[in-house]
Amino acid sequence: MSREIGHRVGAILKADKDNVWLIGYGTYQGDEQPPEEIGLPFPNPKIVLDDESVVWGCECWWGEEDRIKESIAGRQIINVDMTEHRKAKT
């Protein structure tokens, strides 16, 4: 997997044989320190999604956009709003 800053990636929350909970697509921004509410004391992959929201590598399965799309093929996509998902976890 390319970890080149600006590279197109996709992010998945979870998946099973029938469904994929898709967070979205965006760009890898490098490893940065997540905000305190993420609860990780060291740098982590930062992904800025196309809707300008941010997801951290520790919160998802992520990889090159084409490979994520290939892995989804044939399964139902359930879109995930990470803001709501984070609220539900607290």
C-alpha positions, 0 to 999 in steps of 0.5 A, a space after each residue: 500500500 502506498 503511504 504517499 501523502 495525497 494518495 487516494 484511499 478508502 476507509 471501511 469501518 467493518 465488513 461481513 460477507 454481505 455488507 460493507 460499512 463504508 466511511 468514504 473515500 479521500 486522501 492520506 495526509 500523513 501520520 499526525 497526532 489525533 485529537 485527544 478525544 480519539 484517545 491515541 497517544 501517538 501519531 496515526 494515519 490521517 485521512 481527509 475524506 471527500 466531504 472534508 471530515 477526518 478519519 484516523 487509521 486506528 478507527 478503520 480499515 483503509 487502503 488504496 481507493 481501487 483496492 477498497 472498491 474491489 473488496 466491496 464488489 458484490 456487497 451492499 454498502 452501508 454509509 457510515 457517518 463517523 461523527 455519529 459513530 463516535 458519539 454512539 461509542 461514548 
